[in-house]
Amino acid sequence: MCVARSQAALSSVVDGIHTLGYSAESLVCDLGDDAAVDSLMEGVLKTHGRVDILVNNAGVTRDGLILRMSDDDFDEVIHLNLRSVFRLCRAAARPMMRGRFGRIINISSVVGLFGNSGQANYAAAKAGLVGLTKSIGKELGAKGVTANVVAPGFIETDMTAALPADMLAEAVKRLPARRAGTSDEIAHAVAFLASDEAAYITGQVLCVDGGWMG
């Protein structure tokens, strides 16, 4: 099940999964709308009866120095990047516990681990994901449910592609790997944490950052 704010963002993902020979469905949901989030999980459980793997990859930025950051810009980022994840994890926890199996993987950021000028709201939300996930891991571990964080570093995305070329070059220069990461490399980390091979890993933060964190 693939979820995004618009169908346009989902079509290529679902088509790609079908091309690989797997089945996939898509649902549109505004994660900033609490009622929509509740309805989303209720619908999934009604249709499929269970949730085995939950990957939370929502992210929005409203950058600005803290002296100029509005309450609305802070609240929106916290709501979308942290509160929606909490609500989805809470909704998935009960059916996972009943089935005595579950994998929760929350996508944070290395910014949540060391902060970043102009991103106090984003860093706070991504740091909050770490504490949330570690707590879930402790609460649900005895029921066969793991909860882990993947913290990407500088990754090739539409967001980074919009940055000036000199800024991109300077960012890459600081990385031991001397290159940006790819979305596939993040996906491989998520797939590992969702696999049976990772059954004894919970409450951990896996940095996929080309050595940025050292």
Rosetta silent file (secondary structure, phi, psi, omega in degrees, C-alpha in Angstrom):
SEQUENCE: MCVARSQAALSSVVDGIHTLGYSAESLVCDLGDDAAVDSLMEGVLKTHGRVDILVNNAGVTRDGLILRMSDDDFDEVIHLNLRSVFRLCRAAARPMMRGRFGRIINISSVVGLFGNSGQANYAAAKAGLVGLTKSIGKELGAKGVTANVVAPGFIETDMTAALPADMLAEAVKRLPARRAGTSDEIAHAVAFLASDEAAYITGQVLCVDGGWMG
SCORE:     score description
SCORE:     0.000 S_00000001
   1 L     0.000  121.200  179.912    0.000    0.000    0.000 S_00000001
   2 E  -108.779  134.783 -176.549    1.534    3.331   -1.113 S_00000001
   3 E  -128.874  135.229  174.432    0.263    6.602    0.351 S_00000001
   4 E  -153.112  174.942 -176.868    0.936   10.196   -0.694 S_00000001
   5 L   -74.754  -26.574 -179.130   -0.828   13.537   -0.796 S_00000001
   6 L  -134.567  151.136  179.421   -1.592   13.326   -4.537 S_00000001
   7 L   -65.525  -31.141 -179.697   -2.253   10.511   -6.994 S_00000001
   8 H   -59.670  -35.703 -179.787    0.355   11.943   -9.344 S_00000001
   9 H   -74.157  -15.522 -174.628    3.054   11.189   -6.779 S_00000001
  10 H   -98.415  -30.851 -169.796    1.856    7.593   -6.480 S_00000001
  11 H   -56.643  -47.326 -177.549    1.319    6.424  -10.040 S_00000001
  12 H   -66.247  -35.052  179.338    4.967    5.916  -10.991 S_00000001
  13 H   -66.562  -47.744  179.938    5.702    4.080   -7.722 S_00000001
  14 H   -63.342  -42.780  178.987    2.766    1.688   -8.141 S_00000001
  15 H   -61.665  -40.186  178.967    3.608    1.133  -11.807 S_00000001
  16 H   -63.780  -39.627  178.041    7.203    0.336  -10.883 S_00000001
  17 H   -65.560  -42.048  177.635    6.099   -2.234   -8.309 S_00000001
  18 H   -62.403  -39.015  179.415    3.785   -3.850  -10.858 S_00000001
  19 H   -60.891  -32.974  178.926    6.655   -3.988  -13.368 S_00000001
  20 L   -78.905   -3.548  177.149    8.662   -6.006  -10.847 S_00000001
  21 L    93.554   13.053  179.750    5.819   -8.510  -10.668 S_00000001
  22 L  -109.203  161.440  176.806    4.357   -7.499   -7.309 S_00000001
  23 L   -92.155  151.178  179.733    0.925   -6.184   -6.415 S_00000001
  24 L  -157.351  147.990  174.567    0.431   -2.672   -5.065 S_00000001
  25 L  -126.766  162.264  179.196   -2.371   -0.281   -4.246 S_00000001
  26 E  -131.640  147.257  176.710   -2.370    3.461   -3.694 S_00000001
  27 E  -136.575  140.066  176.611   -4.285    5.800   -1.416 S_00000001
  28 E   -95.705  131.470 -179.465   -4.314    9.582   -1.293 S_00000001
  29 L  -152.596  133.735  173.280   -4.126   11.123    2.178 S_00000001
  30 L   -89.950  106.316 -175.883   -3.259   14.532    3.593 S_00000001
  31 L   -69.278   -8.878  174.012   -1.202   13.674    6.656 S_00000001
  32 L   -81.422   -6.728 -178.972   -1.871   17.130    8.030 S_00000001
  33 L  -106.098  106.389 -176.238   -5.529   16.154    8.471 S_00000001
  34 H   -56.796  -41.489 -178.963   -5.961   14.021   11.620 S_00000001
  35 H   -64.274  -38.208  179.159   -9.345   12.678   10.485 S_00000001
  36 H   -66.748  -37.992  178.032   -7.880   11.648    7.134 S_00000001
  37 H   -64.319  -45.422  178.579   -5.022    9.819    8.868 S_00000001
  38 H   -61.551  -43.303 -179.718   -7.454    7.931   11.098 S_00000001
  39 H   -64.793  -36.552  178.976   -9.635    7.054    8.112 S_00000001
  40 H   -58.166  -52.831 -176.437   -6.602    5.860    6.160 S_00000001
  41 H   -69.310  -37.410  177.114   -5.590    3.252    8.723 S_00000001
  42 H   -59.848  -42.002  179.838   -9.170    2.195    9.383 S_00000001
  43 H   -65.698  -41.852  179.039   -9.643    1.590    5.667 S_00000001
  44 H   -62.623  -45.061 -179.127   -6.440   -0.437    5.338 S_00000001
  45 H   -67.707  -36.659  178.931   -7.365   -2.645    8.295 S_00000001
  46 H   -65.391  -38.807 -177.307  -10.920   -3.103    7.039 S_00000001
  47 H   -78.808  -43.570 -171.446   -9.690   -4.165    3.605 S_00000001
  48 H  -109.244  -18.123  175.751   -6.648   -6.238    4.535 S_00000001
  49 L    81.737   -9.596 -177.797   -7.194   -7.112    8.188 S_00000001
  50 L  -161.759  161.288  171.701   -3.608   -6.465    9.216 S_00000001
  51 L  -130.130  119.195 -179.353   -0.562   -4.241    8.896 S_00000001
  52 L   -96.745  -40.525 -175.641    2.801   -5.989    8.856 S_00000001
  53 E  -132.665  128.470  177.579    5.190   -3.227    7.802 S_00000001
  54 E  -122.894  118.942  176.836    4.765    0.511    8.275 S_00000001
  55 E  -115.003  117.557  179.342    7.242    2.917    6.673 S_00000001
  56 E  -101.882  114.254 -174.631    6.728    6.594    7.510 S_00000001
  57 L  -128.653   27.029  179.428    8.466    8.828    4.996 S_00000001
  58 L   -73.427  145.185  178.051    6.511   12.080    5.236 S_00000001
  59 L  -162.493  132.590  175.707    8.525   15.256    5.122 S_00000001
  60 L  -141.375  147.491  177.548    7.941   18.962    4.707 S_00000001
  61 L  -121.828  145.222  171.475   10.216   21.938    5.304 S_00000001
  62 L  -139.351   72.338 -169.670    9.458   25.518    6.249 S_00000001
  63 L   -70.509  150.838  176.568   12.991   26.787    6.701 S_00000001
  64 E   168.438  149.925  177.057   13.956   30.011    8.427 S_00000001
  65 L   -63.623  147.593 -171.412   16.124   31.312   11.218 S_00000001
  66 L   -61.480  -29.807  179.574   14.478   30.890   14.601 S_00000001
  67 L   -66.575  -23.086 -178.753   14.259   34.652   15.185 S_00000001
  68 L  -111.042   -2.760 -175.335   12.017   34.933   12.124 S_00000001
  69 L   -74.600  129.091  179.873   10.231   31.563   12.280 S_00000001
  70 L   -81.916  159.853  174.992    6.487   31.874   12.792 S_00000001
  71 H   -59.003  -39.771 -178.429    4.439   29.671   15.082 S_00000001
  72 H   -63.707  -41.753  179.532    2.560   28.397   12.032 S_00000001
  73 H   -66.991  -36.363  176.703    5.751   27.322   10.251 S_00000001
  74 H   -67.585  -49.594 -175.405    6.951   25.521   13.370 S_00000001
  75 H   -63.935  -39.330 -178.045    3.612   23.846   14.038 S_00000001
  76 H   -63.460  -42.764 -179.534    3.070   22.706   10.443 S_00000001
  77 H   -67.338  -42.536  177.802    6.412   20.932   10.271 S_00000001
  78 H   -63.541  -41.361 -178.366    5.925   19.269   13.659 S_00000001
  79 H   -62.976  -50.199 -175.860    2.392   18.212   12.699 S_00000001
  80 H   -75.626  -40.350 -173.108    3.309   16.654    9.376 S_00000001
  81 H   -88.079  -18.379 -176.848    6.737   15.257   10.204 S_00000001
  82 H  -126.740  -54.599 -176.678    6.108   14.019   13.747 S_00000001
  83 H   -60.593  -42.005 -179.448    2.462   14.055   14.873 S_00000001
  84 H   -64.536  -35.111  177.751    1.210   12.182   11.788 S_00000001
  85 H   -66.483  -43.931  175.966    3.871    9.515   12.339 S_00000001
  86 H   -55.226  -46.614 -176.448    2.802    9.121   15.965 S_00000001
  87 H   -66.363  -39.443  179.531   -0.833    8.650   14.921 S_00000001
  88 H   -70.496  -39.623  176.794   -0.007    6.073   12.242 S_00000001
  89 H   -63.408  -42.813  179.395    2.299    4.150   14.587 S_00000001
  90 H   -61.812  -42.332 -179.357   -0.368    4.159   17.288 S_00000001
  91 H   -67.600  -34.746 -178.405   -2.994    2.863   14.852 S_00000001
  92 H   -80.407  -21.974 -172.453   -0.702    0.115   13.542 S_00000001
  93 H   -61.037  -45.121 -175.357    0.543   -1.010   16.962 S_00000001
  94 H   -64.174  -50.758  177.851   -2.558   -2.926   18.067 S_00000001
  95 H   -64.000  -32.753  176.293   -2.972   -5.130   14.963 S_00000001
  96 H   -64.832  -42.885  179.126    0.786   -5.752   14.902 S_00000001
  97 H   -64.428  -40.096  178.613    0.715   -6.841   18.539 S_00000001
  98 H   -62.163  -39.580  179.584   -2.245   -9.135   17.890 S_00000001
  99 H   -83.083   -4.644 -178.845   -0.379  -10.762   15.030 S_00000001
 100 L    53.532   37.218  174.682    2.831  -10.851   17.081 S_00000001
 101 L  -159.139  138.845  174.964    4.723   -9.431   14.133 S_00000001
 102 E  -176.415  148.899  175.018    5.474   -5.945   12.890 S_00000001
 103 E  -130.563  116.515  175.495    8.117   -3.719   11.398 S_00000001
 104 E  -110.938  123.087 -178.925    7.927    0.044   11.941 S_00000001
 105 E  -128.222  114.840 -178.456   10.532    2.073   10.060 S_00000001
 106 E  -106.659  129.989 -178.750   10.513    5.839   10.427 S_00000001
 107 E   -89.496  112.709  178.270   12.545    8.027    8.080 S_00000001
 108 L  -102.039 -135.566  179.480   14.298   10.768   10.051 S_00000001
 109 L  -168.559  150.972  174.615   17.381   12.728    8.975 S_00000001
 110 L   -62.878  -21.437  175.818   20.906   13.304   10.183 S_00000001
 111 H   -61.083  -31.030  177.038   19.685   16.872   10.748 S_00000001
 112 H   -70.907  -13.618 -179.126   17.651   15.442   13.637 S_00000001
 113 H   -99.617  -30.743 -179.880   20.903   14.206   15.185 S_00000001
 114 H  -128.156    3.577  177.068   23.115   17.285   14.862 S_00000001
 115 L    75.133  169.315  178.431   20.763   20.151   14.011 S_00000001
 116 L  -160.483  131.837  178.879   21.021   22.636   11.173 S_00000001
 117 L   -57.869  131.840  179.717   20.943   26.412   10.990 S_00000001
 118 L    85.215    3.273 -177.936   17.633   27.618    9.613 S_00000001
 119 E  -134.713   42.220 -178.268   15.868   24.323   10.274 S_00000001
 120 H   -60.055  -40.202 -179.547   14.965   24.373   13.962 S_00000001
 121 H   -68.077  -45.981 -179.607   11.449   23.079   13.234 S_00000001
 122 H   -64.450  -44.773  179.407   12.612   20.324   10.877 S_00000001
 123 H   -62.923  -40.388  179.066   15.445   19.250   13.204 S_00000001
 124 H   -63.270  -43.219 -179.998   13.069   19.157   16.181 S_00000001
 125 H   -65.432  -43.959 -177.749   10.582   16.973   14.303 S_00000001
 126 H   -71.252  -32.940  173.550   13.240   14.581   13.013 S_00000001
 127 H   -68.248  -38.141  177.223   14.866   14.349   16.453 S_00000001
 128 H   -60.389  -34.761  177.450   11.423   13.660   17.897 S_00000001
 129 H   -61.478  -35.422  179.708   11.086   10.702   15.539 S_00000001
 130 H   -64.437  -49.881  178.942   14.165    9.149   17.102 S_00000001
 131 H   -63.118  -40.980  177.714   12.750    9.363   20.643 S_00000001
 132 H   -59.655  -47.729 -175.652    9.320    8.212   19.465 S_00000001
 133 H   -67.670  -41.815  178.578   10.745    5.203   17.651 S_00000001
 134 H   -62.380  -38.458  178.744   13.034    4.127   20.478 S_00000001
 135 H   -66.541  -43.153  177.719   10.084    4.269   22.883 S_00000001
 136 H   -60.938  -41.080  178.574    7.896    2.209   20.553 S_00000001
 137 H   -58.659  -39.972  178.894   10.689   -0.357   20.268 S_00000001
 138 H   -70.527  -38.051 -176.087   10.762   -0.763   24.046 S_00000001
 139 H   -74.396  -33.770 -171.704    6.976   -0.972   24.370 S_00000001
 140 H  -108.152   -2.989 -175.068    6.315   -3.448   21.560 S_00000001
 141 H   -57.331  -37.832 -177.760    9.476   -5.554   21.476 S_00000001
 142 H   -70.815  -11.961 -179.424    8.014   -8.421   23.507 S_00000001
 143 H  -101.873   14.135  177.948    5.196   -8.762   20.948 S_00000001
 144 L    80.280   16.866 -178.279    7.483   -9.384   17.990 S_00000001
 145 E  -109.938  127.082  175.865    7.312   -5.802   16.739 S_00000001
 146 E  -105.507  153.341  177.910   10.479   -3.870   15.901 S_00000001
 147 E  -140.315  121.641 -177.262   10.779   -0.106   15.465 S_00000001
 148 E  -138.853  164.604  179.937   13.800    1.541   13.881 S_00000001
 149 E  -116.810  137.065  165.421   14.904    4.785   12.269 S_00000001
 150 E  -107.354  125.443 -178.403   16.677    5.361    8.984 S_00000001
 151 E  -113.645   96.346  178.849   18.463    8.727    9.011 S_00000001
 152 E   -70.803  153.310  171.894   19.452    9.790    5.503 S_00000001
 153 L   -99.234 -128.291 -178.503   22.183   12.302    4.874 S_00000001
 154 L   -84.412  107.553 -172.895   22.632   14.240    1.633 S_00000001
 155 E  -118.367  143.450  176.528   20.474   12.359   -0.877 S_00000001
 156 L   -69.547  107.508  178.587   19.685   13.035   -4.538 S_00000001
 157 L  -139.355  173.893  175.271   16.055   14.167   -4.463 S_00000001
 158 H   -59.497  -33.810 -178.550   13.887   16.791   -6.133 S_00000001
 159 H   -66.831  -46.153 -179.132   14.552   18.980   -3.095 S_00000001
 160 H   -73.597  -28.254  179.131   18.353   18.831   -3.376 S_00000001
 161 H   -64.286  -23.531 -178.769   18.209   19.147   -7.178 S_00000001
 162 L   -82.201   -7.877 -179.465   16.718   22.611   -6.721 S_00000001
 163 L   -75.143  152.269  176.459   19.779   23.825   -4.782 S_00000001
 164 L   -59.349  146.843 -175.845   22.408   26.007   -6.515 S_00000001
 165 H   -58.922  -38.393 -178.998   25.235   24.013   -8.133 S_00000001
 166 H   -68.156  -33.770  177.173   27.932   25.613   -5.930 S_00000001
 167 H   -68.178  -40.587  177.562   25.994   24.693   -2.788 S_00000001
 168 H   -61.793  -45.595 -178.766   25.655   21.092   -3.998 S_00000001
 169 H   -62.790  -40.465 -179.833   29.372   20.878   -4.745 S_00000001
 170 H   -66.758  -40.101  179.440   30.291   22.271   -1.324 S_00000001
 171 H   -63.834  -44.444 -179.537   27.967   19.824    0.448 S_00000001
 172 H   -65.532  -35.347 -178.889   29.409   16.830   -1.412 S_00000001
 173 H   -61.133  -29.786 -178.261   32.961   17.983   -0.683 S_00000001
 174 L   -79.963  -10.703 -175.224   32.297   17.611    3.062 S_00000001
 175 L   -90.017  132.723  175.047   31.227   13.973    2.726 S_00000001
 176 L   -55.565  -33.862 -179.607   33.770   11.155    3.180 S_00000001
 177 L   -74.996  -15.253  179.050   32.005    9.312    0.334 S_00000001
 178 L    59.438   29.922  175.152   32.478   12.394   -1.899 S_00000001
 179 L  -161.461  160.321  173.187   29.033   11.972   -3.456 S_00000001
 180 L   -77.838  155.544  175.365   25.378   12.302   -2.638 S_00000001
 181 E   -82.532  172.178  179.719   23.405    9.190   -1.791 S_00000001
 182 L  -116.381  159.678  177.894   20.562    7.807   -3.877 S_00000001
 183 H   -63.477  -31.534  177.737   16.968    6.999   -3.023 S_00000001
 184 H   -62.742  -36.689 -179.703   17.703    3.357   -3.861 S_00000001
 185 H   -68.428  -33.610  173.632   20.329    3.256   -1.119 S_00000001
 186 H   -68.169  -42.373 -179.550   17.758    4.488    1.386 S_00000001
 187 H   -61.304  -38.369  179.365   15.275    1.903    0.095 S_00000001
 188 H   -63.884  -39.482  178.551   17.816   -0.906    0.591 S_00000001
 189 H   -64.696  -41.920  178.139   18.292    0.124    4.231 S_00000001
 190 H   -63.537  -44.307 -179.282   14.520    0.151    4.765 S_00000001
 191 H   -60.926  -38.827  177.725   14.156   -3.246    3.095 S_00000001
 192 H   -62.983  -47.823 -178.452   16.783   -4.713    5.403 S_00000001
 193 H   -65.969  -22.475  177.382   15.091   -3.405    8.547 S_00000001
 194 H   -85.774   -8.570 -172.944   11.780   -4.820    7.288 S_00000001
 195 L   -87.189  167.732  175.859   13.278   -8.259    6.670 S_00000001
 196 H   -64.603  -29.213 -179.694   13.478  -11.342    8.863 S_00000001
 197 H   -63.474  -20.020 -178.967   17.245  -10.845    9.009 S_00000001
 198 H  -102.878   19.460 -174.584   16.647   -7.705   11.105 S_00000001
 199 L   -62.660  -22.896 -177.907   14.307   -9.371   13.600 S_00000001
 200 L  -103.555   16.153  178.219   16.705   -8.753   16.514 S_00000001
 201 L  -112.967  118.132  177.182   17.291   -5.086   15.687 S_00000001
 202 L  -151.404  150.529 -179.803   14.985   -2.583   17.340 S_00000001
 203 L    71.375   23.068 -175.036   15.199    0.944   18.720 S_00000001
 204 L  -110.616  159.185  175.429   18.172    1.755   16.508 S_00000001
 205 E  -114.902  117.087  178.454   19.121    4.621   14.197 S_00000001
 206 E  -101.621  108.448  178.800   20.725    3.590   10.915 S_00000001
 207 E   -83.413  122.622  175.757   22.519    6.548    9.339 S_00000001
 208 E  -114.328   85.734 -164.333   22.761    6.285    5.557 S_00000001
 209 L  -140.845   14.046  178.782   24.885    9.357    5.040 S_00000001
 210 L    62.671   24.182  178.292   28.148    8.547    3.266 S_00000001
 211 L    89.270    7.639 -176.935   30.063    8.935    6.523 S_00000001
 212 L   -56.144  -44.630 -178.202   28.738   12.435    7.314 S_00000001
 213 L   -76.398  -16.150  178.887   28.085   11.577   10.959 S_00000001
 214 L    72.647    0.000    0.000   31.451    9.831   11.276 S_00000001
